[in-house]
Amino acid sequence: MDLNVAIELIKKYTTGHNDFVMKADIAERYYRNKTDILFKKIKPDEDKNIRNADNRVCSSFYSLLVNQKASYIFTAPPLFDVGNKSANKVITEVLGDAYAKKCKDLCIDASNTGIAWVHYWANDNEFNWAPVKSQQIIPIYNNDLNKKLLSVLRCYDEIDGNTGKTLYIYEVWNDKECVAFKKEANTEFEKITYYNKFEICNTLTGNKEITNTYKHNFGRVPFIAFANNNINMSDLENIKGLIDTYDKVYSGFVNDLEDIQEIIFILTGYEGENLGEFLGNLKKYKTVKLDSDIEVKGDLKTLTIDIPVEAREKLLTMTRKAIFEQGQGVDPEPGNFGNTSGVALQYLYSLLELKAGLLETEFKLGLSELVRAICDYKGIICDNTVQTWTRTSIRNDVELSEIARNSKGIISDNTIIKNHPWVENPEGEIKEIQKQEESLEGKYTQPVRKVADTDDE
């Protein structure tokens, strides 16, 4: 790729990417339970002697909602069937032991940023894949209605081992190759140069060379998008204002209790110079010096006030309810559960299921593309991919077991086994049942040895 073309491309797309990065960083900060209340500035006209308490309590609603969604969808990750058992086994091996964890990480990243990305590559004749931070990826699509990914610009930081300076690395990927560029931090785009970072083995000489270009044979851009929903919106946007309100009210309530302590002092003719001295003398000596002037007699009175607890509790309750409604989650309040029937449990999970369904629709496309990339690399014919998704939620096992028992003779045993609450591996359970039946059949079909009659005739 020509250097001047690369500079113009990088300049054009990285400038508008900053807004996405800023929103993504805020969402990830909220996921780590570092909400805006922690960074609220103290007003310059606020009297620190009167207002000493500065408690800043963060509520973990957002991380709870995101983790709830990820656990609900990906505790049992999707299964694939391409119509061939041996091919299914190869796909499972390539996805690896970390498949469930990577799916969970993709779900969390997509929830925070609106879209997650997977990058795949070949190393030592092995297919590899891994999630990539969304802040690093700038996709470039065509203008067709059925938009196609033309290239990906990956941006990230790196420390120069020789100078210790921070370098901005830019990788431009297309369907044939990747070209790497670099520039020092806080320098102009015109300072961008090629970056030799790829170690390539020369098949003719057998020597390893360091180059700025990496060629691949995938025939497509080796990046796959996993959208959070149809508009690539993060889960924070609908509830950020509610979470900030809850934190502000709760923290303010705690500060009022600590500062006011339900007593206000009314001073008349105080001899001291400032209120800080008054509070210090009151705490230390339990006495206060008042002016003894005849015209203005010193006096100290106390006024007991009641903090509006009921109004704040009502606001906090309403805000909490709105957070779980607009965040489309399940409120873990104990009063919501108990001995609940299956229909009631389904109702509790209805909003979460709606949110999960939007993500599943988008993730199915990405996972199908990942499976096809694996099949192409392994030379497997993959005309159609069937995905099986499983939800993980609280359920009434007694009710489900009764339904399974009453379904005997109405539907097939295979269907009953697949839907039984205790069965995690239906195929394995069917094999165990067959072994058990064969064992019992062999036990009761053994020939009986006749015992000779020893009685005298």
C-alpha positions in Angstrom: 0.0 0.0 0.0 1.3 3.4 -0.9 2.3 5.5 2.1 0.5 8.6 1.1 -2.7 6.7 0.5 -2.4 5.1 3.9 -1.8 8.4 5.6 -5.0 9.9 4.1 -7.0 6.7 5.0 -5.8 6.8 8.6 -6.4 10.5 9.0 -9.9 10.2 7.6 -11.2 7.3 9.7 -9.4 7.8 13.0 -10.6 11.3 13.5 -14.3 10.3 13.8 -13.5 7.2 15.8 -12.7 9.2 19.0 -16.3 9.7 19.9 -16.9 5.9 19.8 -13.8 5.3 21.9 -14.9 7.8 24.5 -18.4 6.3 24.9 -16.9 2.8 25.0 -14.5 3.8 27.8 -17.3 5.3 29.8 -19.4 2.1 29.5 -16.4 -0.1 30.5 -15.8 2.2 33.5 -19.4 1.8 34.6 -19.0 -2.0 34.2 -16.0 -1.8 36.6 -18.4 0.1 39.0 -16.6 3.4 38.6 -19.6 5.7 37.9 -19.6 9.4 37.4 -20.3 10.1 41.1 -16.6 9.3 41.8 -15.5 12.1 39.5 -17.9 14.8 40.6 -16.1 18.1 41.3 -16.7 20.0 44.6 -18.3 23.4 44.0 -15.9 26.2 44.9 -18.5 28.1 47.0 -19.2 25.1 49.1 -18.3 25.6 52.8 -16.1 22.6 53.8 -16.5 23.4 57.5 -20.2 23.0 57.3 -20.3 20.3 54.6 -17.5 17.8 55.6 -19.0 14.5 54.4 -18.2 13.6 50.9 -19.3 10.0 50.5 -19.6 8.7 47.0 -21.3 5.4 46.7 -21.4 3.6 43.4 -24.3 1.3 42.6 -23.3 -1.9 40.6 -26.6 -2.1 38.6 -24.9 -1.9 35.2 -22.3 -4.6 35.8 -25.1 -6.8 37.3 -27.3 -6.3 34.2 -24.4 -7.1 31.8 -23.2 -10.1 33.7 -26.8 -11.3 34.0 -27.2 -11.2 30.3 -23.8 -12.9 29.5 -24.5 -15.7 32.0 -28.1 -16.1 30.7 -26.9 -16.6 27.1 -23.4 -18.0 27.2 -23.0 -20.2 30.3 -23.9 -22.9 27.9 -22.4 -21.6 24.6 -24.0 -22.3 21.2 -23.5 -25.7 19.6 -23.0 -26.2 15.9 -24.1 -28.9 13.5 -22.9 -28.8 9.8 -24.5 -32.2 9.0 -21.3 -34.3 9.6 -20.3 -35.6 12.9 -16.6 -35.8 12.1 -16.7 -32.2 10.8 -18.5 -31.1 14.0 -15.7 -32.7 16.0 -13.1 -30.8 14.0 -14.9 -27.5 14.5 -15.2 -28.1 18.3 -11.5 -28.8 18.5 -10.6 -25.6 16.6 -12.9 -23.5 18.7 -11.0 -24.8 21.7 -11.5 -25.1 25.4 -11.8 -21.3 25.8 -14.8 -21.2 23.4 -17.3 -20.5 26.2 -15.1 -17.8 27.8 -14.5 -16.1 24.5 -18.2 -16.0 23.8 -18.8 -14.5 27.2 -16.1 -11.9 26.6 -17.7 -11.0 23.2 -21.1 -10.6 24.9 -19.7 -8.2 27.6 -17.7 -6.2 25.0 -20.7 -5.9 22.7 -22.9 -4.9 25.7 -20.4 -2.1 26.7 -19.5 -0.8 23.2 -22.4 -1.8 21.0 -20.3 -4.1 18.9 -17.6 -6.7 19.4 -15.0 -8.1 17.0 -13.2 -11.4 16.4 -9.9 -11.7 14.5 -8.7 -15.0 13.1 -5.4 -15.9 11.6 -3.2 -18.9 10.7 -0.1 -19.7 12.8 2.0 -22.9 12.3 -0.6 -24.4 10.1 -3.2 -23.9 12.8 -6.4 -21.8 12.8 -6.5 -19.3 15.6 -9.1 -16.8 16.7 -9.6 -14.3 19.5 -11.7 -11.3 20.5 -10.2 -7.9 19.8 -11.1 -4.7 21.8 -13.7 -2.8 19.9 -11.9 0.5 20.5 -9.1 -0.8 18.3 -11.3 -1.6 15.3 -12.5 0.8 12.6 -14.5 -1.1 9.9 -14.8 0.2 6.3 -17.8 -1.0 4.4 -19.1 -0.5 0.9 -22.3 1.5 0.1 -24.4 -1.4 -1.0 -27.6 -2.3 0.8 -26.2 -5.7 1.7 -23.0 -4.0 3.0 -19.7 -5.8 2.7 -16.7 -5.4 4.9 -14.0 -4.0 2.5 -11.2 -3.5 5.1 -10.4 -3.0 8.7 -8.1 -0.4 10.3 -6.8 -1.6 13.6 -5.3 1.0 15.9 -3.5 0.4 19.2 -0.6 1.7 21.3 2.8 0.1 21.8 6.0 1.0 23.7 9.2 1.3 21.7 11.7 -1.0 23.3 14.6 1.1 22.2 13.4 4.6 23.1 10.7 4.0 25.6 8.4 6.3 23.7 4.7 5.5 23.0 4.0 4.5 19.4 0.6 4.5 17.6 0.3 1.4 15.5 -2.0 1.2 12.5 -2.8 -2.1 10.7 -4.7 -1.9 7.4 -6.3 -5.3 6.7 -8.1 -6.3 3.4 -9.0 -9.6 1.8 -5.4 -10.4 0.8 -2.9 -8.7 3.2 -2.2 -6.5 6.1 0.2 -3.5 6.0 1.5 -2.0 9.3 2.3 1.7 10.0 3.5 3.6 13.0 4.0 7.1 14.4 5.1 8.5 17.7 2.4 9.8 20.1 1.5 13.5 19.9 3.0 13.9 16.4 1.3 14.8 13.1 -0.2 12.2 10.7 2.4 13.2 8.2 5.0 11.5 10.5 3.5 8.1 9.8 6.0 5.5 8.4 6.0 1.8 7.6 6.4 -0.5 10.6 8.3 -3.8 10.2 6.5 -6.0 12.8 5.7 -9.2 10.9 8.2 -12.1 11.0 7.9 -14.0 7.7 9.7 -17.2 6.8 11.2 -17.2 3.3 10.2 -20.5 1.7 13.1 -20.4 -0.8 16.0 -19.6 1.6 14.4 -20.8 4.9 15.5 -17.5 6.5 13.1 -15.4 8.6 12.5 -11.8 7.5 10.9 -8.8 9.3 8.6 -6.9 7.0 5.7 -4.5 7.2 3.3 -6.7 5.1 1.6 -9.9 6.1 -0.2 -11.8 3.3 -3.0 -14.3 4.1 -5.1 -16.7 2.0 -8.5 -16.4 3.7 -10.0 -14.6 0.7 -11.9 -12.2 3.0 -11.0 -9.7 5.7 -10.2 -11.8 8.7 -12.4 -9.8 11.1 -16.0 -10.7 12.2 -18.4 -8.2 13.7 -20.7 -9.2 16.6 -23.3 -6.5 17.1 -25.1 -6.0 20.4 -28.4 -5.2 18.7 -29.7 -4.0 15.4 -28.5 -0.4 16.0 -25.1 -1.2 17.6 -26.2 0.6 20.8 -24.6 -0.2 24.2 -26.6 -1.4 27.2 -25.5 1.7 29.2 -27.2 4.3 27.1 -30.7 3.6 28.2 -29.9 3.6 32.0 -26.9 5.8 32.6 -29.1 8.8 33.7 -31.0 6.5 36.1 -27.9 5.1 37.6 -26.4 8.5 38.1 -29.6 9.7 39.8 -29.6 6.7 42.1 -25.9 7.3 43.1 -26.5 11.0 43.7 -29.6 10.5 45.9 -28.1 7.6 47.9 -24.7 9.4 48.4 -26.5 12.7 49.3 -28.6 10.8 51.9 -25.5 9.3 53.5 -23.8 12.7 53.5 -26.8 14.3 55.2 -26.8 11.7 57.9 -23.1 12.1 58.6 -23.1 16.0 58.5 -26.4 17.0 60.0 -26.9 14.2 62.4 -30.4 15.6 62.9 -29.2 18.7 64.8 -28.7 22.3 63.7 -27.0 24.8 66.0 -28.5 28.3 66.2 -25.8 30.8 67.5 -26.2 34.3 68.8 -23.2 36.4 69.9 -20.5 33.9 69.3 -17.0 35.1 70.4 -15.2 32.9 67.9 -14.0 33.8 64.4 -15.4 31.0 62.3 -17.7 28.0 62.4 -14.8 25.6 62.1 -13.5 26.9 65.5 -17.1 26.5 66.9 -17.4 22.9 65.8 -13.9 22.1 67.0 -14.5 23.5 70.5 -17.9 21.8 70.7 -16.4 18.4 69.9 -13.3 18.8 72.0 -14.4 20.7 75.1 -18.2 20.2 74.9 -18.5 23.9 75.6 -18.8 27.1 73.5 -17.7 30.7 74.5 -20.5 33.2 73.9 -20.4 37.0 73.9 -21.4 38.5 77.3 -22.3 42.0 75.9 -25.3 43.5 77.7 -27.0 44.6 74.4 -26.4 41.4 72.6 -26.5 38.4 74.9 -24.9 35.3 73.5 -27.1 32.3 73.1 -26.9 28.7 71.7 -29.9 26.7 70.7 -30.4 23.5 68.8 -32.9 22.7 66.2 -33.7 19.1 65.5 -34.7 18.3 62.0 -36.1 15.2 60.3 -34.4 14.2 57.1 -37.1 13.3 54.5 -36.4 9.6 54.6 -39.7 8.5 53.1 -39.4 10.7 50.0 -35.8 9.4 49.3 -36.8 5.8 49.8 -39.6 6.2 47.4 -37.4 7.9 44.8 -34.7 5.2 45.2 -37.3 2.4 44.8 -38.8 4.0 41.7 -35.3 4.5 40.2 -34.3 0.9 40.9 -37.4 -0.4 39.3 -36.9 1.9 36.2 -33.2 0.7 35.9 -34.3 -3.0 35.6 -37.2 -2.2 33.3 -35.3 0.0 30.9 -32.1 -2.1 31.3 -34.3 -5.2 30.5 -33.0 -7.3 33.3 -34.3 -9.4 36.2 -34.4 -7.6 39.6 -32.9 -10.0 42.1 -35.1 -8.6 44.9 -36.0 -11.7 47.0 -39.7 -10.8 46.9 -39.7 -11.4 43.2 -39.1 -15.1 43.5 -40.1 -17.6 46.2 -42.1 -20.7 45.2 -42.8 -19.4 41.7 -44.3 -21.5 39.0 -42.7 -21.9 35.6 -45.0 -19.4 33.9 -44.3 -16.8 36.5 -40.5 -17.4 36.1 -40.8 -16.9 32.4 -42.6 -13.6 33.0 -39.7 -12.5 35.2 -37.3 -13.3 32.5 -39.4 -11.8 29.6 -37.5 -8.5 29.3 -34.1 -10.2 29.6 -35.2 -12.7 26.9 -36.1 -9.8 24.6 -32.7 -8.3 25.0 -31.0 -11.7 24.6 -33.0 -12.4 21.4 -31.7 -9.2 19.8 -28.1 -10.2 20.6 -28.6 -13.8 19.5 -29.9 -12.7 16.1 -26.7 -10.6 15.5 -24.3 -13.1 17.0 -25.7 -16.0 14.9 -24.4 -14.2 11.8 -21.0 -13.8 13.3 -20.7 -17.3 14.6 -21.8 -18.7 11.2 -19.1 -16.7 9.5 -16.5 -18.0 12.0 -17.6 -21.6 11.4 -17.4 -21.1 7.6 -13.9 -19.7 8.0 -12.8 -22.7 10.0 -14.4 -25.1 7.5 -12.7 -23.3 4.5 -9.3 -23.5 6.3 -9.8 -27.2 7.1 -11.3 -28.1 3.7 -14.7 -29.0 5.1 -17.8 -28.7 3.0 -20.2 -26.5 4.9 -23.5 -25.7 3.1 -25.6 -25.1 6.1 -24.9 -24.5 9.8 -27.5 -25.3 12.5 -26.9 -23.5 15.8 -28.4 -24.6 19.1 -28.7 -21.9 21.8 -29.4 -22.7 25.4 -30.5 -20.2 28.1 -29.4 -20.5 31.7 -32.0 -19.3 34.2 -33.8 -20.1 37.5 -36.4 -22.7 36.8 -38.9 -24.9 38.6 -37.3 -28.4 38.3 -40.3 -30.1 40.0 -42.7 -28.7 37.5 -40.5 -29.5 34.5 -40.0 -33.1 35.7 -43.7 -33.6 36.0 -44.2 -32.3 32.5 -41.6 -34.7 31.2 -43.2 -37.6 33.1 -46.7 -36.8 31.8 -45.4 -36.5 28.3 -44.4 -40.2 28.2 -46.2 -41.8 25.2 -47.3 -38.5 23.7 -43.9 -37.3 22.4 -40.7 -39.2 21.7 -38.4 -40.3 24.5 -35.6 -38.3 22.8 -37.5 -35.1 23.1 -38.4 -35.8 26.7 -34.7 -36.5 27.5 -33.5 -33.3 25.8 -36.0 -31.2 27.8 -35.5 -32.9 31.2 -34.0 -30.4 33.7 -31.3 -32.8 34.9 -30.0 -33.7 31.5 -27.1 -31.6 30.2 -25.8 -34.0 27.5 -28.9 -35.5 25.7 -26.8 -37.7 23.4 -24.8 -39.1 26.3 -27.9 -39.7 28.3 -29.5 -41.6 25.5 -26.4 -43.9 25.3 -26.4 -44.4 29.0 -30.1 -45.5 28.9 -29.4 -47.9 26.0 -26.5 -49.4 28.0 -28.7 -49.8 31.0 -31.5 -51.5 29.0 -29.0 -53.9 27.4 -27.6 -54.7 30.8 -31.0 -55.4 32.3 -32.0 -57.4 29.2 -28.8 -59.6 29.5 -29.5 -60.1 33.2 -33.0 -61.5 32.8 -32.4 -63.5 29.6 -29.6 -65.7 31.0 -30.4 -69.5 30.7 -31.5 -71.0 33.9 -29.5 -74.1 35.0 -31.7 -77.0 36.0 -30.9 -78.5 39.4 -31.2 -82.3 39.6 -33.8 -83.7 41.9 -32.0 -85.5 44.7 -35.1 -87.0 46.3 -35.4 -90.8 46.2 -37.9 -92.2 43.8 
